[in-house]
Amino acid sequence: MHSAWTKGLRGEEKAKRIEQVMYYRNAFDDLQDVIEQTLYKKESVRDYGPGWAEKQIAVNEYNAALDDLLRLIDLNRKDHK
């Protein structure tokens, strides 16, 4: 589970929050499947014409955001950031 789910919580509050989030495990697993089946990583830009760098930056940011989202909803992994 990503540490963002329990950030700033301690003791009983943290344990309660972990229990709440784990209750959503099936929904997150289903959501992960849907995201992986519908949102694909974008290919690197191979057209090195004007503006290619900006296009590649956009691709990189999209792919990074997709990875971040999948990491956030992946409750099967140990704590990761």
N, CA, C and O atoms as CSV, one atom per row, in Angstrom:
chain,resi,resn,atom,element,x,y,z
A,1,MET,N,N,0.850,-1.179,0.000
A,1,MET,CA,C,0.000,0.000,0.000
A,1,MET,C,C,0.892,1.237,0.000
A,1,MET,O,O,1.870,1.311,0.743
A,2,HIS,N,N,0.548,2.182,-0.824
A,2,HIS,CA,C,1.294,3.424,-0.910
A,2,HIS,C,C,1.146,4.193,0.405
A,2,HIS,O,O,0.065,4.225,0.995
A,3,SER,N,N,2.222,4.802,0.852
A,3,SER,CA,C,2.215,5.514,2.128
A,3,SER,C,C,1.313,6.753,2.120
A,3,SER,O,O,0.988,7.278,3.184
A,4,ALA,N,N,0.905,7.225,0.943
A,4,ALA,CA,C,0.018,8.382,0.870
A,4,ALA,C,C,-1.316,8.124,1.569
A,4,ALA,O,O,-1.956,9.058,2.054
A,5,TRP,N,N,-1.735,6.860,1.620
A,5,TRP,CA,C,-3.015,6.526,2.251
A,5,TRP,C,C,-3.001,6.762,3.754
A,5,TRP,O,O,-4.059,6.964,4.349
A,6,THR,N,N,-1.838,6.741,4.379
A,6,THR,CA,C,-1.766,6.889,5.833
A,6,THR,C,C,-0.891,8.056,6.270
A,6,THR,O,O,-0.539,8.163,7.444
A,7,LYS,N,N,-0.546,8.914,5.350
A,7,LYS,CA,C,0.337,10.039,5.655
A,7,LYS,C,C,-0.244,10.897,6.779
A,7,LYS,O,O,-1.403,11.307,6.736
A,8,GLY,N,N,0.577,11.150,7.765
A,8,GLY,CA,C,0.176,11.998,8.885
A,8,GLY,C,C,-0.616,11.293,9.970
A,8,GLY,O,O,-0.982,11.921,10.964
A,9,LEU,N,N,-0.885,10.028,9.810
A,9,LEU,CA,C,-1.654,9.281,10.808
A,9,LEU,C,C,-0.727,8.411,11.643
A,9,LEU,O,O,0.310,7.946,11.168
A,10,ARG,N,N,-1.116,8.201,12.887
A,10,ARG,CA,C,-0.324,7.368,13.789
A,10,ARG,C,C,-1.257,6.492,14.628
A,10,ARG,O,O,-2.439,6.781,14.812
A,11,GLY,N,N,-0.675,5.433,15.115
A,11,GLY,CA,C,-1.379,4.569,16.052
A,11,GLY,C,C,-2.697,4.038,15.543
A,11,GLY,O,O,-2.796,3.483,14.449
A,12,GLU,N,N,-3.722,4.230,16.386
A,12,GLU,CA,C,-5.050,3.697,16.081
A,12,GLU,C,C,-5.655,4.316,14.827
A,12,GLU,O,O,-6.319,3.629,14.050
A,13,GLU,N,N,-5.424,5.623,14.626
A,13,GLU,CA,C,-5.940,6.277,13.416
A,13,GLU,C,C,-5.351,5.650,12.161
A,13,GLU,O,O,-6.058,5.432,11.177
A,14,LYS,N,N,-4.054,5.361,12.199
A,14,LYS,CA,C,-3.382,4.750,11.049
A,14,LYS,C,C,-3.919,3.342,10.808
A,14,LYS,O,O,-4.189,2.965,9.667
A,15,ALA,N,N,-4.072,2.575,11.865
A,15,ALA,CA,C,-4.587,1.210,11.738
A,15,ALA,C,C,-6.006,1.225,11.167
A,15,ALA,O,O,-6.345,0.401,10.318
A,16,LYS,N,N,-6.831,2.158,11.632
A,16,LYS,CA,C,-8.207,2.264,11.143
A,16,LYS,C,C,-8.213,2.638,9.661
A,16,LYS,O,O,-8.997,2.092,8.885
A,17,ARG,N,N,-7.341,3.566,9.270
A,17,ARG,CA,C,-7.271,3.990,7.877
A,17,ARG,C,C,-6.817,2.837,6.984
A,17,ARG,O,O,-7.362,2.652,5.896
A,18,ILE,N,N,-5.829,2.061,7.426
A,18,ILE,CA,C,-5.366,0.906,6.661
A,18,ILE,C,C,-6.514,-0.079,6.463
A,18,ILE,O,O,-6.704,-0.614,5.371
A,19,GLU,N,N,-7.272,-0.310,7.524
A,19,GLU,CA,C,-8.416,-1.220,7.432
A,19,GLU,C,C,-9.443,-0.701,6.426
A,19,GLU,O,O,-9.979,-1.475,5.634
A,20,GLN,N,N,-9.720,0.611,6.453
A,20,GLN,CA,C,-10.670,1.206,5.511
A,20,GLN,C,C,-10.203,1.027,4.076
A,20,GLN,O,O,-10.969,0.596,3.214
A,21,VAL,N,N,-8.943,1.361,3.823
A,21,VAL,CA,C,-8.415,1.281,2.467
A,21,VAL,C,C,-8.395,-0.164,1.987
A,21,VAL,O,O,-8.726,-0.433,0.832
A,22,MET,N,N,-8.017,-1.088,2.843
A,22,MET,CA,C,-7.975,-2.496,2.451
A,22,MET,C,C,-9.376,-3.031,2.153
A,22,MET,O,O,-9.529,-3.982,1.386
A,23,TYR,N,N,-10.377,-2.431,2.749
A,23,TYR,CA,C,-11.763,-2.802,2.469
A,23,TYR,C,C,-12.096,-2.545,0.988
A,23,TYR,O,O,-12.943,-3.225,0.409
A,24,TYR,N,N,-11.412,-1.545,0.381
A,24,TYR,CA,C,-11.633,-1.186,-1.009
A,24,TYR,C,C,-10.781,-2.019,-1.979
A,24,TYR,O,O,-10.807,-1.768,-3.184
A,25,ARG,N,N,-10.040,-2.987,-1.482
A,25,ARG,CA,C,-9.084,-3.742,-2.291
A,25,ARG,C,C,-9.693,-4.272,-3.602
A,25,ARG,O,O,-9.102,-4.101,-4.668
A,26,ASN,N,N,-10.845,-4.899,-3.529
A,26,ASN,CA,C,-11.454,-5.459,-4.745
A,26,ASN,C,C,-11.768,-4.374,-5.765
A,26,ASN,O,O,-11.564,-4.566,-6.963
A,27,ALA,N,N,-12.263,-3.237,-5.294
A,27,ALA,CA,C,-12.570,-2.134,-6.210
A,27,ALA,C,C,-11.293,-1.595,-6.843
A,27,ALA,O,O,-11.266,-1.306,-8.039
A,28,PHE,N,N,-10.236,-1.458,-6.049
A,28,PHE,CA,C,-8.963,-0.968,-6.591
A,28,PHE,C,C,-8.367,-1.971,-7.579
A,28,PHE,O,O,-7.807,-1.572,-8.600
A,29,ASP,N,N,-8.479,-3.247,-7.290
A,29,ASP,CA,C,-7.981,-4.266,-8.216
A,29,ASP,C,C,-8.742,-4.201,-9.541
A,29,ASP,O,O,-8.145,-4.291,-10.614
A,30,ASP,N,N,-10.059,-4.044,-9.457
A,30,ASP,CA,C,-10.871,-3.913,-10.671
A,30,ASP,C,C,-10.517,-2.631,-11.424
A,30,ASP,O,O,-10.406,-2.635,-12.650
A,31,LEU,N,N,-10.341,-1.545,-10.689
A,31,LEU,CA,C,-9.971,-0.274,-11.312
A,31,LEU,C,C,-8.612,-0.392,-11.997
A,31,LEU,O,O,-8.428,0.129,-13.097
A,32,GLN,N,N,-7.673,-1.064,-11.367
A,32,GLN,CA,C,-6.361,-1.263,-11.974
A,32,GLN,C,C,-6.494,-2.029,-13.292
A,32,GLN,O,O,-5.855,-1.670,-14.281
A,33,ASP,N,N,-7.309,-3.067,-13.311
A,33,ASP,CA,C,-7.534,-3.832,-14.536
A,33,ASP,C,C,-8.122,-2.952,-15.636
A,33,ASP,O,O,-7.686,-3.012,-16.786
A,34,VAL,N,N,-9.107,-2.138,-15.282
A,34,VAL,CA,C,-9.744,-1.261,-16.265
A,34,VAL,C,C,-8.736,-0.254,-16.810
A,34,VAL,O,O,-8.669,-0.025,-18.018
A,35,ILE,N,N,-7.961,0.341,-15.924
A,35,ILE,CA,C,-6.960,1.326,-16.365
A,35,ILE,C,C,-5.943,0.668,-17.292
A,35,ILE,O,O,-5.607,1.220,-18.339
A,36,GLU,N,N,-5.456,-0.503,-16.911
A,36,GLU,CA,C,-4.449,-1.189,-17.729
A,36,GLU,C,C,-5.004,-1.628,-19.085
A,36,GLU,O,O,-4.252,-1.744,-20.053
A,37,GLN,N,N,-6.311,-1.873,-19.162
A,37,GLN,CA,C,-6.916,-2.306,-20.416
A,37,GLN,C,C,-7.352,-1.141,-21.306
A,37,GLN,O,O,-7.585,-1.330,-22.500
A,38,THR,N,N,-7.465,0.057,-20.737
A,38,THR,CA,C,-7.978,1.181,-21.525
A,38,THR,C,C,-6.985,2.319,-21.701
A,38,THR,O,O,-7.044,3.035,-22.701
A,39,LEU,N,N,-6.083,2.500,-20.758
A,39,LEU,CA,C,-5.102,3.583,-20.850
A,39,LEU,C,C,-3.729,2.973,-21.074
A,39,LEU,O,O,-3.202,2.261,-20.218
A,40,TYR,N,N,-3.166,3.257,-22.219
A,40,TYR,CA,C,-1.880,2.666,-22.577
A,40,TYR,C,C,-0.785,3.720,-22.503
A,40,TYR,O,O,-1.026,4.905,-22.732
A,41,LYS,N,N,0.414,3.272,-22.182
A,41,LYS,CA,C,1.551,4.180,-22.221
A,41,LYS,C,C,1.747,4.639,-23.658
A,41,LYS,O,O,1.526,3.886,-24.607
A,42,LYS,N,N,2.163,5.880,-23.792
A,42,LYS,CA,C,2.380,6.442,-25.116
A,42,LYS,C,C,3.789,6.127,-25.595
A,42,LYS,O,O,4.726,6.022,-24.803
A,43,GLU,N,N,3.916,5.982,-26.889
A,43,GLU,CA,C,5.202,5.702,-27.523
A,43,GLU,C,C,6.080,6.953,-27.505
A,43,GLU,O,O,5.580,8.078,-27.493
A,44,SER,N,N,7.371,6.742,-27.504
A,44,SER,CA,C,8.310,7.858,-27.605
A,44,SER,C,C,8.122,8.579,-28.930
A,44,SER,O,O,7.743,7.973,-29.932
A,45,VAL,N,N,8.389,9.872,-28.923
A,45,VAL,CA,C,8.274,10.679,-30.133
A,45,VAL,C,C,9.498,10.418,-31.008
A,45,VAL,O,O,10.632,10.594,-30.562
A,46,ARG,N,N,9.273,10.005,-32.234
A,46,ARG,CA,C,10.372,9.703,-33.158
A,46,ARG,C,C,10.452,10.716,-34.296
A,46,ARG,O,O,11.347,10.650,-35.138
A,47,ASP,N,N,9.506,11.652,-34.311
A,47,ASP,CA,C,9.513,12.701,-35.332
A,47,ASP,C,C,10.287,13.876,-34.766
A,47,ASP,O,O,9.768,14.631,-33.945
A,48,TYR,N,N,11.530,14.031,-35.203
A,48,TYR,CA,C,12.416,15.034,-34.627
A,48,TYR,C,C,12.315,16.387,-35.309
A,48,TYR,O,O,13.306,17.107,-35.436
A,49,GLY,N,N,11.123,16.721,-35.740
A,49,GLY,CA,C,10.891,18.028,-36.343
A,49,GLY,C,C,10.698,19.087,-35.265
A,49,GLY,O,O,10.920,18.828,-34.082
A,50,PRO,N,N,10.286,20.276,-35.679
A,50,PRO,CA,C,10.066,21.357,-34.711
A,50,PRO,C,C,9.060,20.945,-33.629
A,50,PRO,O,O,8.013,20.371,-33.926
A,51,GLY,N,N,9.387,21.239,-32.413
A,51,GLY,CA,C,8.495,20.956,-31.291
A,51,GLY,C,C,8.546,19.529,-30.777
A,51,GLY,O,O,7.752,19.158,-29.912
A,52,TRP,N,N,9.470,18.716,-31.293
A,52,TRP,CA,C,9.510,17.314,-30.873
A,52,TRP,C,C,9.814,17.185,-29.389
A,52,TRP,O,O,9.286,16.294,-28.723
A,53,ALA,N,N,10.660,18.066,-28.865
A,53,ALA,CA,C,11.043,17.970,-27.455
A,53,ALA,C,C,9.827,18.173,-26.553
A,53,ALA,O,O,9.652,17.460,-25.565
A,54,GLU,N,N,8.992,19.147,-26.901
A,54,GLU,CA,C,7.790,19.407,-26.110
A,54,GLU,C,C,6.824,18.231,-26.187
A,54,GLU,O,O,6.184,17.874,-25.198
A,55,LYS,N,N,6.725,17.637,-27.367
A,55,LYS,CA,C,5.862,16.461,-27.516
A,55,LYS,C,C,6.383,15.299,-26.675
A,55,LYS,O,O,5.599,14.574,-26.063
A,56,GLN,N,N,7.710,15.119,-26.644
A,56,GLN,CA,C,8.287,14.044,-25.847
A,56,GLN,C,C,8.092,14.299,-24.365
A,56,GLN,O,O,7.839,13.366,-23.603
A,57,ILE,N,N,8.205,15.545,-23.951
A,57,ILE,CA,C,7.955,15.890,-22.544
A,57,ILE,C,C,6.524,15.528,-22.170
A,57,ILE,O,O,6.286,14.961,-21.104
A,58,ALA,N,N,5.573,15.850,-23.035
A,58,ALA,CA,C,4.162,15.525,-22.765
A,58,ALA,C,C,3.965,14.013,-22.646
A,58,ALA,O,O,3.233,13.548,-21.772
A,59,VAL,N,N,4.612,13.251,-23.520
A,59,VAL,CA,C,4.517,11.792,-23.458
A,59,VAL,C,C,5.098,11.287,-22.145
A,59,VAL,O,O,4.497,10.448,-21.473
A,60,ASN,N,N,6.259,11.796,-21.786
A,60,ASN,CA,C,6.904,11.374,-20.538
A,60,ASN,C,C,6.034,11.686,-19.323
A,60,ASN,O,O,5.911,10.862,-18.417
A,61,GLU,N,N,5.430,12.874,-19.306
A,61,GLU,CA,C,4.577,13.260,-18.177
A,61,GLU,C,C,3.321,12.400,-18.114
A,61,GLU,O,O,2.907,12.000,-17.026
A,62,TYR,N,N,2.713,12.108,-19.251
A,62,TYR,CA,C,1.539,11.242,-19.284
A,62,TYR,C,C,1.885,9.855,-18.742
A,62,TYR,O,O,1.169,9.316,-17.899
A,63,ASN,N,N,2.972,9.290,-19.224
A,63,ASN,CA,C,3.385,7.958,-18.778
A,63,ASN,C,C,3.711,7.945,-17.286
A,63,ASN,O,O,3.379,6.987,-16.588
A,64,ALA,N,N,4.357,8.999,-16.796
A,64,ALA,CA,C,4.679,9.078,-15.375
A,64,ALA,C,C,3.411,9.195,-14.526
A,64,ALA,O,O,3.317,8.581,-13.463
A,65,ALA,N,N,2.444,9.975,-14.989
A,65,ALA,CA,C,1.182,10.119,-14.254
A,65,ALA,C,C,0.430,8.794,-14.208
A,65,ALA,O,O,-0.151,8.441,-13.182
A,66,LEU,N,N,0.442,8.066,-15.314
A,66,LEU,CA,C,-0.204,6.761,-15.356
A,66,LEU,C,C,0.462,5.795,-14.372
A,66,LEU,O,O,-0.220,5.066,-13.652
A,67,ASP,N,N,1.792,5.795,-14.347
A,67,ASP,CA,C,2.522,4.954,-13.389
A,67,ASP,C,C,2.195,5.343,-11.947
A,67,ASP,O,O,1.983,4.476,-11.099
A,68,ASP,N,N,2.155,6.659,-11.672
A,68,ASP,CA,C,1.843,7.130,-10.317
A,68,ASP,C,C,0.455,6.672,-9.887
A,68,ASP,O,O,0.271,6.224,-8.755
A,69,LEU,N,N,-0.511,6.781,-10.775
A,69,LEU,CA,C,-1.880,6.366,-10.467
A,69,LEU,C,C,-1.946,4.879,-10.161
A,69,LEU,O,O,-2.583,4.470,-9.191
A,70,LEU,N,N,-1.292,4.072,-10.980
A,70,LEU,CA,C,-1.305,2.628,-10.756
A,70,LEU,C,C,-0.600,2.258,-9.458
A,70,LEU,O,O,-1.040,1.347,-8.757
A,71,ARG,N,N,0.478,2.945,-9.131
A,71,ARG,CA,C,1.171,2.687,-7.857
A,71,ARG,C,C,0.289,3.049,-6.667
A,71,ARG,O,O,0.299,2.356,-5.650
A,72,LEU,N,N,-0.469,4.128,-6.793
A,72,LEU,CA,C,-1.323,4.585,-5.696
A,72,LEU,C,C,-2.440,3.592,-5.391
A,72,LEU,O,O,-2.775,3.387,-4.224
A,73,ILE,N,N,-3.012,2.983,-6.399
A,73,ILE,CA,C,-4.136,2.071,-6.155
A,73,ILE,C,C,-3.705,0.620,-6.003
A,73,ILE,O,O,-4.547,-0.247,-5.769
A,74,ASP,N,N,-2.410,0.338,-6.132
A,74,ASP,CA,C,-1.905,-1.024,-5.971
A,74,ASP,C,C,-1.725,-1.315,-4.486
A,74,ASP,O,O,-0.722,-0.924,-3.890
A,75,LEU,N,N,-2.692,-1.997,-3.895
A,75,LEU,CA,C,-2.642,-2.298,-2.462
A,75,LEU,C,C,-1.920,-3.602,-2.181
A,75,LEU,O,O,-1.711,-3.953,-1.019
A,76,ASN,N,N,-1.536,-4.325,-3.221
A,76,ASN,CA,C,-0.896,-5.611,-3.045
A,76,ASN,C,C,0.603,-5.503,-2.751
A,76,ASN,O,O,1.206,-6.447,-2.241
A,77,ARG,N,N,1.194,-4.366,-3.068
A,77,ARG,CA,C,2.613,-4.183,-2.824
A,77,ARG,C,C,2.849,-3.652,-1.425
A,77,ARG,O,O,1.967,-3.054,-0.809
A,78,LYS,N,N,4.040,-3.879,-0.942
A,78,LYS,CA,C,4.423,-3.313,0.348
A,78,LYS,C,C,4.512,-1.807,0.210
A,78,LYS,O,O,4.472,-1.278,-0.901
A,79,ASP,N,N,4.633,-1.116,1.329
A,79,ASP,CA,C,4.700,0.333,1.348
A,79,ASP,C,C,5.729,0.839,0.342
A,79,ASP,O,O,6.895,0.445,0.383
A,80,HIS,N,N,5.300,1.689,-0.536
A,80,HIS,CA,C,6.202,2.298,-1.515
A,80,HIS,C,C,5.763,3.733,-1.764
A,80,HIS,O,O,4.616,4.102,-1.516
A,81,LYS,N,N,6.674,4.510,-2.247
A,81,LYS,CA,C,6.376,5.930,-2.492
A,81,LYS,C,C,6.415,6.232,-3.949
A,81,LYS,O,O,6.190,7.375,-4.348
